[in-house]
Amino acid sequence: MLLLRNADLYTPAPQGERDLLVAGGLIAAIGPYLSAGPADWPIEEIDLEGKLLLPGLIDAHLHLTGGGGEGGPETRVPPLSLTDLSRAGVTTGVGLLGTDTSTRSIAELLAVARGLERLGLSTFCYTGGYPVPPLTLTGGVRSDIVHVDRIIAVGELAISDHRSTQPTHEELARIAADAHIAGMMTGKAGLVHFHLGDGPRGLAPLRRLLDETELPARVLHPTHVNRNRRLWAEAKALSSRGITLDITAFDPDDVGLSGVEALVDYLESGLDPARVTLSSDGGGCLPEFDADGVLLRMGVGTSMSLLATLRGAVARGIELELALAATTRNVARLYRMQDRGEIAVGKRADLLVVNHDLEVDLVIANGRILVRDGEPLVRGPFEARP
């Protein structure tokens, strides 16, 4: 049991100074002056001294097994470690495959996710990857979502990109329908997380799905929509039709918007603040190609970009509650994670304590302290110890 005292609480809505009791991995009580209970109760008290207490971050776009490979096998990014995520304030991650579904597999992705969960992080997975037909474990995306507990959606399926398999409208409609029906059957997210490239078709394939099928808008979740300004304008127009946009927290070249710029622009645009999410592309390759599709250079995404984006948005005048919701409450609601994303009695004790500069101090996942004073207490078995 943990008793966090003198917290400046954001649920993500600001609540002022509160105490919070954690018991059995859940939030047991919230109040201004909570009792520590009987003297023989095993409660550790931590005085937060006015630091901000936030919901743990949910990063819904993580290459847990590592991304890359577009420049040859030596450009494959290594798998993510526990502290890559915990030190960034991430308490829930959703893993996926990208371009490479030839040397990487759904089985490998599940194994890495399970390993991180054993270490204390909460993890889920997408089935599929860039190509169509999608790579699956059981032979179909519907059966993957229905029968594999950790698989909750399809992604990242590539459209408008030279690395995609150029899927047809009918193929996209069938995959999205299978994801939607599987979500209905299980209560899982049941959506398709679409990778957007720089291709001239942009979001036209998703507009056609809205125009010509009965699929709900929530099933279509496009990411990297801030990679260029033309695509960003399209995305904002599509948001008014009920689609939730996923901003990537990166700093692109001159043709795109940074995560900060996009989040600020969205939240100042008058669009629904609940229809935007923020993810990191952690572990993924951030490549630049020439006109012939040859890799020129690459970076690697990191979950540290989430808090950096929140800091930047707040510095630009965005209320912390609105910025924070993009990587907590909004993600949890879209992905039907009813037990997290907000701080409330009965919710999972996934908590992040930061100072007033939004720098990580304490990370608690499922009631267990993973990071304290900004330093990891729990590391994977192959991570270097200080």
N, C-alpha and C positions, 0 to 999 in steps of 0.2 A: 504494500500500500504506500502511496505517495500523497503528501499534502503540500500543494504548491501555494505559498502565501504571497500576498501583496503583488499580484499580477495585474498588469494593465491589459484587460481581456478584450480580445476581438474574436467574435464567434463565426464568421468574420465581421459582424456588426460590432461597433465599439460598445462596451459595457461598463467601462470604468474599472476601478480597483476591485478585485475579487480574489477569493481563495478558491481552490479547486482540489477535490479529493479524487484520487484514482484508486480503484480496487478491482481486482480480478480482470485487469486489462480494459476496464470500462471507466467512464466518467461517472462517479457515484454521487457527487454533490458539488454544487457551485453556490457560493454565497459570500457576503462581505466579511464575516468573521466565523469561519467554521471551527467547530470543536475538534480537538485532536483525538477525542474518544478516550476510553479507559487507558490507564498507564501501561497495561500489559499488551495493548494492541501493537503489532509490528508495523508501525507507520514511520516512514522517513519524511521529515519536514524539510522543505527547501524554500528559503526566503528569496523570492525573485526581485525584491527591491525595486519594484516599479517597472521591470522589463516587460516587453510585450509578449503576451501569450496568445499564440495563433494556432489554427488547425494545421496539422502536418500537411505538407504539400503533396499533391497527387500529380505525378508526371506520367501522362498517358501516351508518351511516344519515346520509348527507350529501346535501343538496340542492345539488349542484354548480352547477346552472344558476340557483339561487335558488328559494325557495319563495314562498308567499304568493299574493296576488291575490284573496283572498276578500272584500276590502273595495273592490274596483275595481282597474283597471289601475295606478293610482298606488301600490298597496300590494304590487306585485311586488318581491320581494327580489332585489338584484343577484347575479350569479354569485360564487362563492367564488374567492378568489385563492390562490396557492401559500402565501403566508405566513400566511393564515388557518389553515392546517393545519400547516405546518412549525413555526411558533412554538409550537403547542400540543403538539408531540411526536408528531404523527400522521405515520406513514410509509406507511400503506396506507389508502385510503379507498374506500368503495363508494357510488356515486352513485345517486340515485333521483328519480322524479317523485312529486308528491303530488296535491293537488286539481286543479291546472291541467295537464291533458293536451290542452288546446285550443290554447293559445298556446305551449306548450312541447312538445318532441318527443324521442323516443328518439335521433334523429339528432343533435340539439343536445346531448343529454346525453353521447353518445359523443364528440362533438367536444371538449367541455370536458374530459372525462376524458383524452382523448389529449393535449391541451395540457398538462395538469398532469403527465402522465407524461413528456412531453418535457422538462419543467423539473426532473424528478428524483423526483417522487412516484410511488408505485405505485397504480394505480386500476383498479377494476372497476365494473360497473353492474348494476342490476336492469332487467328489462323490465317494462312495465306502469305502474301508478300506482294512484290510488284506484279508478278505475272498472272495471266489468265490463260488456262484454268488455274485456280489457286492451288498452291501446295497445301496439302492437308494431312492429318494423321489417320483419319478413319475412312477417307474416300470422298468426303463432301464437307462443305463448310457448315451446312445445317447440322449434320451428325457430330461434327467436332464440337460445336457450341452446346449441343444437347447432351453429349455423353462425356465430355472432358470438363471436369469442374472448373479448372483454371482458365479455360478458353472462353472468352466472353464476347468476341466480335471478330470482324474480318479486317485485315489491314497489313501493311499499308499498300493498298492496291493503286498502281500507278496509272495516271491518265495525263494526257497532254505533255508527254515527255518522250524523248528519243530512247529512253531506257525501258519504256513500257512495252507490252506485247500488242499494243494498238487494239484494245478490246472493242468489240462492237456494242452498240446500244443494247441489243438483246442479251449479250453476255453480262453486261453490267446490271441490267434489270433482274436477271435470274439470280445473280449473286446477292444483290441487295434484298430481293424477296426472301431468299433462303435465310439471310441473316435476320431479317425482321421476324419471320415466322419462328425461328429458333429462339429469338428474344422473347416472343410471346409465350412460348412453351416453357421457358426456364426462369423468366424474370431477370435475365442477364441484359447487358447493353444491347445486343442484337443490332448493331449498326455496322456500316462500312466506313473505315477511316481511309480517305482517299489522299494519296500522295499527288500533289500538283507540281508539274514541271513548268518550264518556260514556253511550252508550245503555244502556237497562236490560237488553238481551240479553247484554251483556258478552261473555264467552268461550263462551257456549252454542254458537255455530256451530262452534267448534273441538272442543268436547266431542262434538258430534254426528259430526264427521268421524272422531274416534277410535272412537266407538261403532259406526258404521255402515259404515265402509270398512276396507280392509286397509292404508291408508297408514301408513308408519312415523311415529312421533311426531316424529322429527327434522325432518320436512318442514315442520312448522308452527312458525313462529317469531314469536310476537306481540310487538309493541313498544308503548311508552307504557303499560305495564301498571301503572305507579305513578301514573297520572293521577288516580285516586281510590281511596279505601280499600276500597270494596266490590270493585272490579276487582282490586286487589292481593290480597285474600284469595282470590278465585277463581283468580288466577294461581298463587299458591303451591300451592293444591290440585291444579292441573293439572300443575305441575312434577313431582309425584310419579308422574305417568303417562308421564314421559319427554320432555316438551316443554321446550325451553330458553327461558327468559324473557329479554326484552330490556328492561332498565331505561333510561329516558331520563334523562340527567344534567341535569335542569333543576330549578328551584325553582317548583313549581306553587302554586296558591292553597290555601286552608285544607282543601279536600276531598281533596287528593292528598298524596303523600309526595315529598320531595325525592329526588334521586338518592342522596344520602348516606344518608338514612333507609331507603330501600328496599334498598340494597346491604347496609347493616349488618343490617337485619332479616332479609334472606334468608340471609346468611352465619352468622347466629346461630340460625337456625331448625332446623338439623339436616338441611336439604335438601342435595342433591348440589351441592357448590360448583362442579362443572364444568358445571352446567346453568343458568348465568346469564351474560348478556353485558351490556355497558354501551356505549351509543352516545350521540351528542350532539344529533342533529337539527340539525346545523350548517347554516346557510343557510336553515333552515326557519322559517316563520312560527309563532310560539307565540301563537295567538289566544285571546281570550275572547269568547263570544257571549252574547246575551240569549236569552230563551225562544223568540223568533221566528227565531233563527238569524242575527240581525244582528250584525256585528262591532262589538264595543265598543272593544277595544284590542288591540294585538299587540306581541310582542317578537320577537327573532330569535335562533335557536339558534346556539351557537358551540362549536367543538371545545375551547376553553379549559376548558369545563365538565368534561371528562374528568379532567384532573389535579386540578381543584378537588374533584371527587367523591372521588378517591383520597385526597387530603389529608384530607378530612373523615372518611372511613371509618377511616383510620389513627389520626386523633386520637381516634376513638371506641373504639379498642382492637382494630380488625381488623388481622390480620397483613398486611403489605404484599404478601406472595406471593399471598394469597387475593384481595385487592382488585385487584391488578395483573392477575391471570389473566382477570378479567372483560372486559378490553379488549385482551388479547393472546392467550394460549394458548387460552382457551375459544372465542373468535371464530374463530381459525385452524382449530381442529379442526372446529367446526360447519360452516364454510364451505369445508372441504377445501383449505385453503391450507397444504400440507405444508411449504413452504419458509420459513415465517415464524411469528411468534407466540411463539417460544422462542429463547433463545441457546444454540446448539450448533454444533459444528464441521460445516461443510457447509451450514448454513442461510444464507439471505440476510442480508447485513449491514445490517439495519434496526435501528438502535440509538438509544437515548435516554439521555443522561447528565443527571442532575438532582442538585441539592444535597440536603442532608438535610431541607430543607423542601419537597422535591419541586417545586422551581422549575427550569425548563428552562435547561440550560447548553449542551449540544451535541446536535445531531440529525444522524444519519447515515442516509441512505436509499440502499440498494443500493451501499453503500461510499463514497458521496459526501457530504461535509459540506454540509448545507443551512443549519444554524444553529450559530453559535459564540459563546460567551460570552453566550448569550441573544439574540443579534442575527442576523437573516437574512444569509447570504452570497449567497443566490440569491433573486432576485425575478422575478416575471412582467414581461413587457415593458411593461405598463400600470400597474404599481405604482409609487407615488411612492418616490423614493430619499431617504434622509435628507440 
